[in-house]
Amino acid sequence: MLNGRPAASTHFSAPAISMRPSLSKACSNPCFRSLIISLIVLALVPSMASAAGPSDSAAKKGKEYALLFGTVWGPDDRPVPGVVVKIRRAEDKKAKWTLVSDARGECAQRVPPGKEDYVIWAETKGKKNAKAVEAKVHVENDERVDFGLHLNR
């Protein structure tokens, strides 16, 4: 002790030096910025998807259905796009569903599950040399039933 004061320490401490780059330098790096933006977007996408509507598993749990899937074929055995396809239950007289075949001649309709017979036909008004065709299908439960409608000359 010197004059009532404690003696000065002979221990010398150097200023702390950080080995990490400063945040401002890292943020100015375009690669780092794009990485941060990508991580933020990836974090937000699942929450946006859940806000948009029910997930597939929730939809599968809630509503079961059978699927009627078919292709409209022309007289030359090629798929025919743009054909109006109608579906009705066998005991009904009027069509319950109306579809149009896509570019591959295909169409699909969900129907209630359970034992049911359906009549499916193609409307051929305006199609040259084509006669109306009809197909009958049977659904047992929640299954996919494939059918083909072959247009005749």
C-alpha positions as CSV (number, residue, x, y, z in Angstrom):
1,M,0.0,0.0,0.0
2,L,1.2,3.3,-0.9
3,N,-0.2,6.5,0.8
4,G,-3.4,4.6,1.8
5,R,-4.0,3.4,-1.7
6,P,-3.6,-0.2,-2.8
7,A,-0.5,-0.8,-4.9
8,A,-1.1,-0.8,-8.7
9,S,-1.4,-4.2,-10.1
10,T,1.3,-5.4,-12.2
11,H,-1.1,-7.6,-14.1
12,F,-1.7,-6.3,-17.6
13,S,-4.9,-7.3,-19.5
14,A,-5.1,-6.8,-23.2
15,P,-8.3,-5.6,-24.8
16,A,-10.6,-8.4,-25.9
17,I,-10.3,-9.2,-29.6
18,S,-13.3,-11.0,-31.2
19,M,-12.4,-13.6,-33.8
20,R,-16.0,-13.4,-35.2
21,P,-16.6,-11.1,-38.2
22,S,-18.8,-8.2,-37.4
23,L,-22.4,-8.6,-38.2
24,S,-22.4,-5.5,-40.4
25,K,-19.6,-7.0,-42.6
26,A,-21.5,-10.3,-42.8
27,C,-24.8,-8.6,-43.7
28,S,-23.1,-6.7,-46.6
29,N,-22.1,-10.1,-48.2
30,P,-24.7,-10.9,-50.9
31,C,-24.4,-14.6,-50.4
32,F,-25.1,-14.3,-46.7
33,R,-28.1,-12.1,-47.3
34,S,-29.6,-14.5,-49.8
35,L,-29.0,-17.4,-47.3
36,I,-30.8,-15.5,-44.6
37,I,-33.7,-14.6,-46.9
38,S,-34.0,-18.2,-48.1
39,L,-34.1,-19.5,-44.5
40,I,-36.8,-17.0,-43.6
41,V,-38.9,-18.0,-46.6
42,L,-38.5,-21.7,-45.8
43,A,-39.6,-21.0,-42.2
44,L,-42.7,-19.2,-43.5
45,V,-43.8,-21.6,-46.2
46,P,-45.2,-24.4,-43.9
47,S,-47.1,-21.9,-41.8
48,M,-48.6,-20.3,-45.0
49,A,-49.6,-23.7,-46.3
50,S,-51.4,-24.6,-43.1
51,A,-53.2,-21.3,-43.2
52,A,-54.3,-21.9,-46.8
53,G,-56.5,-24.9,-46.0
54,P,-56.6,-28.4,-44.7
55,S,-53.8,-30.7,-45.4
56,D,-54.1,-33.8,-47.6
57,S,-54.2,-36.1,-44.6
58,A,-57.1,-34.1,-43.1
59,A,-59.0,-34.2,-46.4
60,K,-58.5,-38.0,-46.6
61,K,-59.7,-38.4,-43.0
62,G,-62.8,-36.3,-43.5
63,K,-64.2,-37.2,-46.9
64,E,-63.9,-40.6,-48.6
65,Y,-64.9,-41.0,-52.2
66,A,-64.8,-43.3,-55.1
67,L,-63.2,-42.2,-58.4
68,L,-64.5,-42.8,-61.8
69,F,-61.7,-42.3,-64.3
70,G,-62.0,-42.7,-68.0
71,T,-60.7,-42.0,-71.5
72,V,-62.7,-41.1,-74.6
73,W,-61.4,-42.9,-77.7
74,G,-62.2,-42.0,-81.3
75,P,-63.0,-44.4,-84.1
76,D,-59.2,-44.4,-85.0
77,D,-58.4,-45.6,-81.4
78,R,-56.8,-42.3,-80.5
79,P,-57.8,-40.2,-77.4
80,V,-60.3,-37.5,-78.2
81,P,-60.2,-34.2,-76.3
82,G,-63.1,-31.9,-75.7
83,V,-65.9,-34.5,-75.6
84,V,-68.7,-33.9,-73.1
85,V,-69.1,-36.9,-70.8
86,K,-72.1,-37.3,-68.5
87,I,-72.6,-39.5,-65.5
88,R,-75.7,-40.6,-63.7
89,R,-76.7,-43.2,-61.1
90,A,-78.3,-46.2,-62.8
91,E,-81.7,-45.5,-61.2
92,D,-81.7,-41.8,-62.1
93,K,-82.9,-40.5,-65.5
94,K,-80.9,-37.3,-65.7
95,A,-77.1,-36.8,-65.6
96,K,-75.8,-35.7,-62.2
97,W,-72.2,-34.8,-63.4
98,T,-71.0,-33.3,-66.6
99,L,-67.3,-33.4,-67.6
100,V,-65.2,-32.6,-70.6
101,S,-62.3,-34.8,-71.7
102,D,-58.9,-33.1,-71.4
103,A,-56.1,-32.9,-74.0
104,R,-55.3,-36.6,-73.4
105,G,-59.0,-37.6,-73.8
106,E,-59.2,-38.3,-70.0
107,C,-61.8,-37.2,-67.4
108,A,-62.3,-38.1,-63.8
109,Q,-65.2,-37.6,-61.3
110,R,-65.4,-38.2,-57.5
111,V,-68.5,-40.0,-56.5
112,P,-69.8,-41.0,-53.0
113,P,-68.4,-44.3,-51.7
114,G,-70.5,-47.3,-51.4
115,K,-72.3,-49.9,-53.6
116,E,-73.7,-48.1,-56.6
117,D,-74.1,-48.5,-60.4
118,Y,-73.3,-45.6,-62.7
119,V,-74.1,-45.0,-66.4
120,I,-71.6,-43.0,-68.3
121,W,-72.0,-41.7,-71.8
122,A,-70.4,-39.3,-74.3
123,E,-72.4,-36.6,-76.0
124,T,-71.4,-36.6,-79.6
125,K,-73.4,-33.7,-80.9
126,G,-71.3,-31.9,-83.4
127,K,-68.7,-34.7,-83.7
128,K,-68.6,-35.9,-87.3
129,N,-69.6,-39.5,-87.9
130,A,-69.7,-40.4,-84.1
131,K,-72.6,-42.1,-82.4
132,A,-73.4,-41.9,-78.7
133,V,-71.8,-44.6,-76.6
134,E,-72.6,-45.7,-73.1
135,A,-70.7,-47.6,-70.4
136,K,-72.0,-49.1,-67.1
137,V,-69.7,-49.3,-64.1
138,H,-70.1,-50.6,-60.6
139,V,-68.5,-49.1,-57.5
140,E,-68.2,-51.2,-54.3
141,N,-66.7,-48.7,-51.9
142,D,-64.0,-46.0,-52.0
143,E,-62.1,-47.2,-55.0
144,R,-61.0,-46.1,-58.4
145,V,-62.9,-47.5,-61.4
146,D,-61.5,-47.0,-64.9
147,F,-63.7,-46.9,-68.0
148,G,-63.3,-46.3,-71.7
149,L,-65.8,-44.7,-74.0
150,H,-65.2,-45.7,-77.6
151,L,-66.9,-43.4,-80.2
152,N,-68.3,-45.3,-83.1
153,R,-68.6,-44.1,-86.7
